Amino acid sequence: MFKRQSGMRRQTIEKARGGEGVTIFDHIFETDEMGTNCRVLAKLTLEPGTSIGYHTHEDEEDIYYILSGIATVNMNGETRLLYPGEAACLAVGGSHSIANEGQVPLEVISVIVTV
């Protein structure tokens, strides 16, 4: 399957998971288009001051890959800065949050896989 950016669904979520600001989800492929256990494959955009609040993935893994900007990621109580080209993988049952405390938009690929 091939897909142009113009065919990707854009979703905006205000205060995602109790965070701040508006997170933009550009869904690269929808769940039913992938035919796997992948629930989300999206590019997230967080403007400065935007965050996705701390939350748990009971039966899922969540992977972040940083495209641009600097992400502040709290994973299971440990906070780290992630830079373009770096990634984080949250194991099943873990909790995390992500924030853009920088001055430029943060762009992240998010992959959520169910188990």
C-alpha positions as CSV (number, residue, x, y, z in Angstrom):
1,M,0.0,0.0,0.0
2,F,1.2,3.5,-0.8
3,K,-0.2,6.6,0.7
4,R,0.3,10.3,0.1
5,Q,0.4,12.8,2.9
6,S,-2.8,14.4,1.6
7,G,-4.5,11.0,2.2
8,M,-3.5,10.8,5.9
9,R,-6.0,11.7,8.6
10,R,-5.1,14.6,10.8
11,Q,-6.4,14.6,14.4
12,T,-6.0,17.3,16.9
13,I,-6.4,16.5,20.6
14,E,-6.5,19.3,23.2
15,K,-4.9,18.5,26.5
16,A,-4.0,14.9,25.4
17,R,-4.0,12.5,28.4
18,G,-4.3,15.5,30.7
19,G,-1.3,17.4,29.2
20,E,-1.2,20.9,27.9
21,G,-1.9,22.5,24.6
22,V,-3.0,20.9,21.3
23,T,-1.2,17.8,20.0
24,I,-1.5,17.1,16.2
25,F,-1.6,13.5,15.2
26,D,-1.0,12.8,11.5
27,H,-2.0,9.2,11.1
28,I,0.4,7.6,8.6
29,F,-1.7,4.4,8.4
30,E,-4.9,3.6,10.2
31,T,-5.2,0.5,12.3
32,D,-7.3,-1.4,9.7
33,E,-4.8,-0.5,7.0
34,M,-1.8,-2.2,8.6
35,G,-3.1,-5.8,9.3
36,T,-0.8,-6.2,12.3
37,N,-0.9,-5.6,16.0
38,C,0.1,-2.0,15.4
39,R,-2.7,0.3,16.8
40,V,-1.0,3.7,16.0
41,L,1.5,4.8,13.5
42,A,1.5,8.6,13.5
43,K,3.6,11.7,13.3
44,L,2.9,13.8,16.4
45,T,3.5,17.5,16.4
46,L,3.7,19.4,19.8
47,E,4.2,23.1,19.7
48,P,6.3,24.7,22.4
49,G,4.6,24.3,25.8
50,T,2.6,21.3,24.6
51,S,2.6,17.9,26.4
52,I,0.9,14.6,26.5
53,G,0.2,13.8,30.1
54,Y,1.6,10.9,32.1
55,H,-0.4,7.7,31.3
56,T,-0.1,3.9,31.3
57,H,-0.2,1.4,28.5
58,E,-1.6,-1.8,30.0
59,D,-1.5,-4.1,27.0
60,E,0.7,-2.1,24.6
61,E,4.2,-1.0,23.8
62,D,4.7,2.7,22.7
63,I,7.7,3.8,20.7
64,Y,8.8,7.4,20.2
65,Y,11.3,8.4,17.5
66,I,12.3,12.1,17.5
67,L,12.3,13.8,14.1
68,S,12.9,17.4,15.2
69,G,13.0,19.5,18.4
70,I,13.8,18.3,21.8
71,A,11.5,16.0,23.8
72,T,11.3,15.8,27.6
73,V,10.2,12.2,28.2
74,N,9.2,10.8,31.6
75,M,9.2,7.0,31.4
76,N,8.3,5.1,34.6
77,G,9.4,8.1,36.7
78,E,12.8,8.6,34.9
79,T,13.0,11.8,32.9
80,R,15.3,12.2,29.9
81,L,15.8,14.7,27.0
82,L,15.6,13.1,23.6
83,Y,17.1,14.7,20.5
84,P,16.5,14.1,16.8
85,G,17.5,10.6,15.8
86,E,16.9,9.3,19.3
87,A,14.1,6.9,20.5
88,A,12.4,5.5,23.5
89,C,10.4,2.3,23.9
90,L,7.9,1.9,26.7
91,A,7.4,-1.7,27.7
92,V,4.0,-3.3,28.3
93,G,2.4,-2.0,31.5
94,G,4.7,1.1,31.7
95,S,3.8,4.7,32.1
96,H,5.1,7.8,30.3
97,S,4.6,11.4,29.2
98,I,6.2,13.6,26.6
99,A,6.6,17.4,26.5
100,N,8.0,20.1,24.3
101,E,9.7,22.5,26.7
102,G,11.8,23.9,23.8
103,Q,11.4,26.9,21.5
104,V,10.6,25.0,18.2
105,P,7.9,22.5,17.3
106,L,8.6,18.9,18.4
107,E,7.9,16.2,15.8
108,V,7.8,12.6,16.8
109,I,6.9,9.3,15.2
110,S,4.7,7.3,17.5
111,V,4.1,3.5,17.1
112,I,1.8,1.7,19.5
113,V,1.8,-2.0,19.3
114,T,-0.8,-4.2,21.2
115,V,0.2,-7.5,22.7
